[in-house]
Amino acid sequence: MLMNIDQWLNILKHSHSTAGIPLLVGGLGLMLFGWRMWKLCVMASFGLIGAGLGAWLAGPGGDQLSYAIGGGAALGLASYWPAKYAVSLLGGLIGALFVMQSVSAMGFSGSALLIVGGTALMACTAVSHLNRQYVIIIVTAFLGATLLLSGLCVWVMDMPGLWGTLRSMASGSLVVLPFLILVPTVVSAFYQLAELRRTHADL
């Protein structure tokens, strides 16, 4: 993986507390109105993937910032016009990521992990294409919940006692972190689906 959870938490830990505000606002915006701006969300998601790929290709000794900006801009722009297909691929990537995380915790590694990940990517992409409307809602809800949780983490990290308790709970149980992300994701998905049906919009 280009960036694991510990690396992301380390970035948040060294961020200023005001960084939590845009994360919270962006997270709530996606959770409430993600289906209205799904093309922009898909473009931003692939931009982040491209930035991660660019930084990874540059390596620790290279010009990571330039590569990250170039990769993010290229992949983000490339995903805007074929957004209907790009969102299917994004759903496939998220599904494959969850599958790979699960099987790696069970001891899979190397070529076996890659085979499982590739199979999961193809299967999840196909399912996402057939259920594009629901995938748009789930993806925007998931990204919004992740941003919201990240923003809360920035503030909680300034409270050593509370942060230590939450960190020990998350490291001691594999259920805590998925539960913290799953609850706001499900709430957001149901809300967006209700709004979509109320307005009779077509995605």
TORKOL-4160 file (C-alpha; in steps of 0.2 Angstrom, whole numbers, padded with zeros to 4 digits, m for minus):
203
<pt num="1" X="0000" Y="0000" Z="0000"/>
<pt num="2" X="0006" Y="0018" Z="m0004"/>
<pt num="3" X="0001" Y="0024" Z="0013"/>
<pt num="4" X="m0005" Y="0014" Z="0028"/>
<pt num="5" X="m0015" Y="0020" Z="0043"/>
<pt num="6" X="0000" Y="0023" Z="0054"/>
<pt num="7" X="0008" Y="0034" Z="0041"/>
<pt num="8" X="m0008" Y="0044" Z="0039"/>
<pt num="9" X="m0010" Y="0046" Z="0058"/>
<pt num="10" X="0008" Y="0052" Z="0059"/>
<pt num="11" X="0004" Y="0065" Z="0046"/>
<pt num="12" X="m0011" Y="0071" Z="0056"/>
<pt num="13" X="m0001" Y="0071" Z="0073"/>
<pt num="14" X="0011" Y="0083" Z="0066"/>
<pt num="15" X="m0002" Y="0094" Z="0059"/>
<pt num="16" X="m0008" Y="0110" Z="0067"/>
<pt num="17" X="m0025" Y="0109" Z="0076"/>
<pt num="18" X="m0033" Y="0121" Z="0064"/>
<pt num="19" X="m0030" Y="0107" Z="0050"/>
<pt num="20" X="m0045" Y="0098" Z="0058"/>
<pt num="21" X="m0057" Y="0112" Z="0052"/>
<pt num="22" X="m0056" Y="0109" Z="0034"/>
<pt num="23" X="m0056" Y="0090" Z="0036"/>
<pt num="24" X="m0072" Y="0091" Z="0046"/>
<pt num="25" X="m0080" Y="0103" Z="0034"/>
<pt num="26" X="m0075" Y="0093" Z="0019"/>
<pt num="27" X="m0080" Y="0077" Z="0028"/>
<pt num="28" X="m0098" Y="0083" Z="0032"/>
<pt num="29" X="m0100" Y="0091" Z="0015"/>
<pt num="30" X="m0096" Y="0074" Z="0007"/>
<pt num="31" X="m0107" Y="0065" Z="0019"/>
<pt num="32" X="m0122" Y="0076" Z="0016"/>
<pt num="33" X="m0120" Y="0082" Z="m0002"/>
<pt num="34" X="m0108" Y="0069" Z="m0010"/>
<pt num="35" X="m0120" Y="0063" Z="m0023"/>
<pt num="36" X="m0122" Y="0081" Z="m0030"/>
<pt num="37" X="m0104" Y="0083" Z="m0033"/>
<pt num="38" X="m0098" Y="0065" Z="m0036"/>
<pt num="39" X="m0088" Y="0069" Z="m0052"/>
<pt num="40" X="m0078" Y="0081" Z="m0042"/>
<pt num="41" X="m0076" Y="0068" Z="m0029"/>
<pt num="42" X="m0070" Y="0055" Z="m0041"/>
<pt num="43" X="m0058" Y="0067" Z="m0049"/>
<pt num="44" X="m0051" Y="0072" Z="m0032"/>
<pt num="45" X="m0049" Y="0054" Z="m0027"/>
<pt num="46" X="m0039" Y="0049" Z="m0042"/>
<pt num="47" X="m0029" Y="0065" Z="m0040"/>
<pt num="48" X="m0024" Y="0059" Z="m0022"/>
<pt num="49" X="m0020" Y="0041" Z="m0029"/>
<pt num="50" X="m0010" Y="0050" Z="m0043"/>
<pt num="51" X="m0001" Y="0060" Z="m0030"/>
<pt num="52" X="0003" Y="0045" Z="m0020"/>
<pt num="53" X="0010" Y="0036" Z="m0035"/>
<pt num="54" X="0020" Y="0050" Z="m0040"/>
<pt num="55" X="0028" Y="0052" Z="m0023"/>
<pt num="56" X="0031" Y="0033" Z="m0023"/>
<pt num="57" X="0039" Y="0033" Z="m0040"/>
<pt num="58" X="0051" Y="0048" Z="m0035"/>
<pt num="59" X="0057" Y="0038" Z="m0020"/>
<pt num="60" X="0064" Y="0045" Z="m0004"/>
<pt num="61" X="0079" Y="0054" Z="m0013"/>
<pt num="62" X="0069" Y="0061" Z="m0027"/>
<pt num="63" X="0059" Y="0077" Z="m0029"/>
<pt num="64" X="0043" Y="0070" Z="m0022"/>
<pt num="65" X="0033" Y="0086" Z="m0022"/>
<pt num="66" X="0035" Y="0089" Z="m0040"/>
<pt num="67" X="0031" Y="0070" Z="m0044"/>
<pt num="68" X="0016" Y="0071" Z="m0033"/>
<pt num="69" X="0009" Y="0086" Z="m0040"/>
<pt num="70" X="0012" Y="0080" Z="m0058"/>
<pt num="71" X="0004" Y="0063" Z="m0054"/>
<pt num="72" X="m0011" Y="0070" Z="m0045"/>
<pt num="73" X="m0015" Y="0082" Z="m0059"/>
<pt num="74" X="m0013" Y="0069" Z="m0073"/>
<pt num="75" X="m0023" Y="0056" Z="m0065"/>
<pt num="76" X="m0036" Y="0068" Z="m0058"/>
<pt num="77" X="m0039" Y="0076" Z="m0075"/>
<pt num="78" X="m0039" Y="0059" Z="m0084"/>
<pt num="79" X="m0053" Y="0053" Z="m0073"/>
<pt num="80" X="m0065" Y="0068" Z="m0076"/>
<pt num="81" X="m0072" Y="0065" Z="m0093"/>
<pt num="82" X="m0074" Y="0046" Z="m0091"/>
<pt num="83" X="m0081" Y="0049" Z="m0074"/>
<pt num="84" X="m0095" Y="0035" Z="m0075"/>
<pt num="85" X="m0082" Y="0022" Z="m0078"/>
<pt num="86" X="m0069" Y="0030" Z="m0066"/>
<pt num="87" X="m0081" Y="0028" Z="m0052"/>
<pt num="88" X="m0083" Y="0010" Z="m0055"/>
<pt num="89" X="m0064" Y="0008" Z="m0055"/>
<pt num="90" X="m0063" Y="0018" Z="m0039"/>
<pt num="91" X="m0076" Y="0007" Z="m0031"/>
<pt num="92" X="m0066" Y="m0008" Z="m0036"/>
<pt num="93" X="m0050" Y="m0001" Z="m0029"/>
<pt num="94" X="m0058" Y="0002" Z="m0012"/>
<pt num="95" X="m0066" Y="m0015" Z="m0012"/>
<pt num="96" X="m0049" Y="m0023" Z="m0016"/>
<pt num="97" X="m0041" Y="m0013" Z="m0003"/>
<pt num="98" X="m0053" Y="m0020" Z="0010"/>
<pt num="99" X="m0050" Y="m0037" Z="0004"/>
<pt num="100" X="m0031" Y="m0036" Z="0004"/>
<pt num="101" X="m0031" Y="m0028" Z="0022"/>
<pt num="102" X="m0042" Y="m0043" Z="0028"/>
<pt num="103" X="m0032" Y="m0057" Z="0020"/>
<pt num="104" X="m0015" Y="m0049" Z="0025"/>
<pt num="105" X="m0021" Y="m0050" Z="0043"/>
<pt num="106" X="m0024" Y="m0068" Z="0040"/>
<pt num="107" X="m0006" Y="m0071" Z="0035"/>
<pt num="108" X="m0007" Y="m0069" Z="0016"/>
<pt num="109" X="0008" Y="m0061" Z="0008"/>
<pt num="110" X="0018" Y="m0060" Z="m0008"/>
<pt num="111" X="0011" Y="m0067" Z="m0024"/>
<pt num="112" X="m0004" Y="m0075" Z="m0015"/>
<pt num="113" X="m0009" Y="m0058" Z="m0009"/>
<pt num="114" X="m0007" Y="m0050" Z="m0026"/>
<pt num="115" X="m0018" Y="m0064" Z="m0034"/>
<pt num="116" X="m0032" Y="m0061" Z="m0021"/>
<pt num="117" X="m0030" Y="m0042" Z="m0023"/>
<pt num="118" X="m0031" Y="m0043" Z="m0042"/>
<pt num="119" X="m0046" Y="m0055" Z="m0042"/>
<pt num="120" X="m0055" Y="m0044" Z="m0029"/>
<pt num="121" X="m0051" Y="m0028" Z="m0040"/>
<pt num="122" X="m0059" Y="m0036" Z="m0056"/>
<pt num="123" X="m0074" Y="m0043" Z="m0046"/>
<pt num="124" X="m0077" Y="m0026" Z="m0036"/>
<pt num="125" X="m0075" Y="m0016" Z="m0052"/>
<pt num="126" X="m0088" Y="m0026" Z="m0061"/>
<pt num="127" X="m0101" Y="m0025" Z="m0047"/>
<pt num="128" X="m0098" Y="m0007" Z="m0045"/>
<pt num="129" X="m0101" Y="m0004" Z="m0064"/>
<pt num="130" X="m0118" Y="m0013" Z="m0062"/>
<pt num="131" X="m0123" Y="m0003" Z="m0047"/>
<pt num="132" X="m0115" Y="0014" Z="m0051"/>
<pt num="133" X="m0128" Y="0024" Z="m0042"/>
<pt num="134" X="m0126" Y="0015" Z="m0025"/>
<pt num="135" X="m0107" Y="0015" Z="m0027"/>
<pt num="136" X="m0107" Y="0034" Z="m0029"/>
<pt num="137" X="m0116" Y="0036" Z="m0013"/>
<pt num="138" X="m0106" Y="0023" Z="m0004"/>
<pt num="139" X="m0089" Y="0030" Z="m0010"/>
<pt num="140" X="m0093" Y="0048" Z="m0006"/>
<pt num="141" X="m0100" Y="0043" Z="0011"/>
<pt num="142" X="m0085" Y="0033" Z="0015"/>
<pt num="143" X="m0073" Y="0047" Z="0010"/>
<pt num="144" X="m0083" Y="0059" Z="0020"/>
<pt num="145" X="m0083" Y="0048" Z="0035"/>
<pt num="146" X="m0064" Y="0046" Z="0033"/>
<pt num="147" X="m0061" Y="0065" Z="0032"/>
<pt num="148" X="m0073" Y="0068" Z="0047"/>
<pt num="149" X="m0064" Y="0055" Z="0057"/>
<pt num="150" X="m0047" Y="0062" Z="0052"/>
<pt num="151" X="m0052" Y="0079" Z="0057"/>
<pt num="152" X="m0058" Y="0073" Z="0074"/>
<pt num="153" X="m0042" Y="0064" Z="0076"/>
<pt num="154" X="m0032" Y="0080" Z="0074"/>
<pt num="155" X="m0041" Y="0087" Z="0089"/>
<pt num="156" X="m0041" Y="0071" Z="0100"/>
<pt num="157" X="m0022" Y="0070" Z="0097"/>
<pt num="158" X="m0020" Y="0086" Z="0108"/>
<pt num="159" X="m0028" Y="0076" Z="0122"/>
<pt num="160" X="m0015" Y="0063" Z="0127"/>
<pt num="161" X="m0026" Y="0054" Z="0139"/>
<pt num="162" X="m0041" Y="0051" Z="0127"/>
<pt num="163" X="m0030" Y="0048" Z="0112"/>
<pt num="164" X="m0020" Y="0035" Z="0122"/>
<pt num="165" X="m0036" Y="0026" Z="0127"/>
<pt num="166" X="m0043" Y="0026" Z="0109"/>
<pt num="167" X="m0026" Y="0021" Z="0102"/>
<pt num="168" X="m0025" Y="0006" Z="0113"/>
<pt num="169" X="m0043" Y="0001" Z="0110"/>
<pt num="170" X="m0040" Y="0002" Z="0091"/>
<pt num="171" X="m0023" Y="m0008" Z="0092"/>
<pt num="172" X="m0031" Y="m0021" Z="0104"/>
<pt num="173" X="m0046" Y="m0025" Z="0093"/>
<pt num="174" X="m0048" Y="m0026" Z="0074"/>
<pt num="175" X="m0066" Y="m0021" Z="0076"/>
<pt num="176" X="m0064" Y="m0003" Z="0083"/>
<pt num="177" X="m0057" Y="0006" Z="0068"/>
<pt num="178" X="m0069" Y="m0002" Z="0055"/>
<pt num="179" X="m0084" Y="0002" Z="0067"/>
<pt num="180" X="m0079" Y="0020" Z="0069"/>
<pt num="181" X="m0078" Y="0022" Z="0050"/>
<pt num="182" X="m0093" Y="0011" Z="0046"/>
<pt num="183" X="m0106" Y="0020" Z="0057"/>
<pt num="184" X="m0105" Y="0037" Z="0049"/>
<pt num="185" X="m0103" Y="0029" Z="0032"/>
<pt num="186" X="m0119" Y="0020" Z="0034"/>
<pt num="187" X="m0128" Y="0035" Z="0041"/>
<pt num="188" X="m0122" Y="0046" Z="0027"/>
<pt num="189" X="m0127" Y="0033" Z="0013"/>
<pt num="190" X="m0144" Y="0031" Z="0020"/>
<pt num="191" X="m0146" Y="0050" Z="0020"/>
<pt num="192" X="m0139" Y="0053" Z="0003"/>
<pt num="193" X="m0150" Y="0039" Z="m0004"/>
<pt num="194" X="m0166" Y="0046" Z="0003"/>
<pt num="195" X="m0161" Y="0063" Z="m0004"/>
<pt num="196" X="m0158" Y="0056" Z="m0021"/>
<pt num="197" X="m0175" Y="0047" Z="m0021"/>
<pt num="198" X="m0184" Y="0063" Z="m0015"/>
<pt num="199" X="m0176" Y="0074" Z="m0029"/>
<pt num="200" X="m0178" Y="0060" Z="m0042"/>
<pt num="201" X="m0161" Y="0065" Z="m0048"/>
<pt num="202" X="m0151" Y="0053" Z="m0060"/>
<pt num="203" X="m0133" Y="0050" Z="m0057"/>
